[in-house]
Amino acid sequence: MPTEDTIKDIVVKIIHCDRELLTSDSTFKELEADSLDLVQILVALEDEFNIEIPEEDAQGLTTFGGFVDYVNNKVAEKS
């Protein structure tokens, strides 16, 4: 399954939004995700992809597309 689809599954499960709302420009503020939701998403991404997302990096991730790009880069670094 492509990374983006996996991340969508995680986000939809945690914040209970419609999958169609998740575009690369979608912000988590628009999706009404609170800070706890974001922490849960980060933990789920770390577990799913076996990566570590430092807090300073996480603070810069404001859009769904940003999350996808970041995770793709972290996974590529591991290879």
Backbone as a ProteinNet text record, in pm:
[ID]
protein_1_A
[PRIMARY]
MPTEDTIKDIVVKIIHCDRELLTSDSTFKELEADSLDLVQILVALEDEFNIEIPEEDAQGLTTFGGFVDYVNNKVAEKS
[TERTIARY]
85	0	89.3	60.1	141.6	139.1	246.9	260.9	143.2	104.3	-4	-133.6	-165.2	-287.9	-281.2	-166.1	-148.8	-166	-106.7	-118.5	-264	-332	-474.2	-553.9	-527.9	-599	-579.5	-456.2	-425.2	-497.2	-490.3	-552.5	-704.3	-765.1	-911.3	-953.6	-878	-910.5	-902.3	-805	-783.2	-873.9	-888.7	-967.9	-1108.7	-1140.6	-1276.6	-1325.4	-1242.6	-1283.3	-1310.7	-1372.9	-1395.4	-1263.4	-1237.5	-1113.5	-1096.1	-1207.7	-1202.9	-1153.9	-1163.7	-1118.1	-965.8	-898.9	-752.9	-686	-645.1	-567.4	-430.5	-337.5	-202.6	-203.4	-301.3	-308	-392.6	-457.9	-542.4	-457.9	-503.5	-434.8	-510	-438.6	-502.2	-595.9	-570	-660.5	-794.9	-791	-914.2	-991.8	-919.2	-980.8	-1025.9	-1003.5	-1042.1	-972.8	-847.6	-766.4	-704.6	-712.8	-651.4	-511.3	-444.3	-305.7	-294.6	-392.6	-389.6	-402.1	-488.3	-501.3	-367.3	-299.1	-171.3	-66.3	-64.5	28.9	-2.3	-130.9	-169.5	-130.4	-146.1	-107.3	43.6	120.1	266.4	311	253.7	290	253.9	136.8	94.2	186.2	228.5	320.9	456.3	504.6	632.4	625.5	515.9	499.3	484.9	401.4	371.7	495.3	572.9	685.8	820.7	819.7	942.7	1042	990	1071.9	1056.1	1142.2	1130.2	1105.8	1005.4	972.9	1000.7	1113.7	1147.2	1041.8	1022.2	920.5	941.2	1067.4	1092.7	1051.8	1065.3	1019.4	866.8	806.4	660.6	592.4	652.2	592.5	582.9	668.9	667	572.2	511.7	421.4	278.7	228	95.3	-7.3	39.4	-54.5	-41.7	-146.1	-142.6	-28.6	-13.2	94.9	231.7	245.6	371.6	404.3	301.4	320.6	365	297.9	329.6	473.2	511.2	647.9	751	723.4	816.3	836.3	725.8	735.1	807.8	776.2	846.4	996.3	1036.7	1179.5	1244.7	1175.9	1232	1247.1	1147.1	1153.8	1268.4	1284.2	1393.4	1530.2	1542.2	1668.5	1708.6	1610	1637.7	1688.9	1654.1	1689.6	1836.6
-118.3	0	124.3	219.6	342.3	415.5	483.9	556.1	649.6	724.8	822.3	755	639.6	569.2	521.7	473.7	428.8	545.5	659.3	778	824.7	820.8	858.1	768.9	639.4	545.8	582.9	615.8	651.8	779.8	881.5	1010.6	996.8	927.1	908.2	835.6	734.9	656.9	742.9	831.3	909.7	1032.4	1106	1229.1	1214.5	1097.1	1068.4	1168.5	1194.1	1283.3	1200.3	1263.2	1195.7	1185.8	1070.3	1045.5	1145.5	1185	1277.4	1416.7	1450	1581.2	1591	1477.4	1476.5	1498.2	1621.6	1655	1700.1	1716.6	1756.3	1892.7	1977.8	2111.4	2117.9	2007.7	2006.8	2033.6	2127.8	2151.6	2077.9	2044.2	1972.8	2065.5	2195.2	2292.1	2289.2	2286.9	2278.2	2150.6	2044.6	1915.5	1905.1	2013.6	2022.7	1918.8	1892.2	1801.6	1882.6	1828.8	1898.2	1842.6	1896.6	1856.6	1708.6	1655.7	1513.4	1427.7	1469.7	1398.2	1394.8	1508	1514.9	1424.6	1421	1332.5	1186.8	1151	1013.6	979.9	1074.8	1052.7	1030.9	1114.6	1101	966	924.7	795.6	681.6	690.4	586.2	580.6	696.3	699.8	641	675.8	620.9	468.7	418.8	274.1	205.7	262.6	200.7	194.6	303.1	311.9	289.3	262.4	238	353.4	474.2	594.9	674.1	772.9	864	1003.3	1070.8	1206.4	1299.3	1371.1	1461.8	1572.2	1618.9	1720.5	1845.8	1887.4	2008.9	1989.6	1868.9	1840.5	1839.4	1778.2	1765.1	1901	1996.9	2129.8	2198.4	2161	2221.3	2153.6	2044	1969.7	2017.5	2097	2154.9	2105.3	2045.5	1997.2	1846.2	1786.9	1643.2	1609.9	1690.8	1669.8	1678.5	1767.7	1779.3	1652.4	1593.5	1466.5	1357.3	1349.8	1245.9	1262.2	1384.4	1409.1	1375.7	1417.7	1393.3	1243.6	1169.4	1024.7	956.7	996	938.1	962	1082.6	1113.8	1032.8	1020.1	942.9	795.6	741.2	600.4	581.9	676.1	667.7	674.4	755.2	765.4	633.4	553	424.7	321	338.9	237.2	240.2
0	0	0	-86.4	-88.9	45.5	73.5	199.4	223.1	120.9	137.4	182.2	124.5	163.3	308.4	348.5	486.8	583.1	549.9	634.8	638.7	524.8	522.5	615.7	610.1	698.1	844.5	881.1	1019.1	1058.9	974.2	1005.3	1016.5	921.1	923.2	1050.5	1088.9	1208.9	1335.7	1340.9	1462.6	1470.7	1360.3	1370.3	1313.3	1263.6	1216.5	1112.4	1011.3	903.5	778.7	682	554.3	479.9	425.1	351	236.2	173.8	59.9	99.3	227.9	275.3	281.5	279.4	293	158.1	135.6	17.2	65.6	-24.7	18.7	87	55.8	115.4	242.1	278.7	398.6	522.5	604.1	731.2	841.2	944.8	1054.7	1132	1123.5	1184.4	1110.6	978	898.2	929.5	957.1	986.2	1131.5	1206.9	1347.3	1435.3	1402.6	1484.1	1597.9	1719.1	1831.4	1856.3	1957.1	1981.8	2018.7	2090.2	2124.5	1998.5	1906.6	1779.6	1706.4	1703.8	1632.8	1697.6	1829.9	1899.7	1865.3	1865	1830.9	1687	1596.5	1456.9	1448.8	1516.6	1514	1568.3	1680.1	1740	1644.1	1583.3	1489	1367.6	1318.5	1204.1	1242	1361.1	1406.4	1416.5	1470.3	1484.3	1348.6	1263.3	1133.4	1043.7	1042.4	949.6	1017.2	1148.1	1222.9	1205.1	1227.9	1217.9	1346.9	1364	1477.5	1422.9	1479.2	1436.5	1554.4	1550.2	1660.4	1673.7	1796.3	1823.1	1738.8	1721.4	1643.1	1496.2	1444.3	1307.7	1302.6	1401.9	1406	1408.6	1474.8	1485.1	1349.1	1256.9	1123.8	1026.6	1069.6	982.1	1005.1	911.9	931.8	830.5	721.5	620	604	549.1	523	426.4	323.2	226.3	290.8	388	460.9	536.7	598.7	669.4	572	457.8	358.7	310.3	273.5	225.1	332.5	454.7	564.5	586.9	594.1	617.7	501.5	378.9	262.4	272.5	312.7	326.1	436.7	551.3	662.8	626.4	556.6	514.9	414.9	323	224.3	291.6	396.8	470.5	533.1	574.4	637.6	539	413.7	312	277.1
[MASK]
+++++++++++++++++++++++++++++++++++++++++++++++++++++++++++++++++++++++++++++++

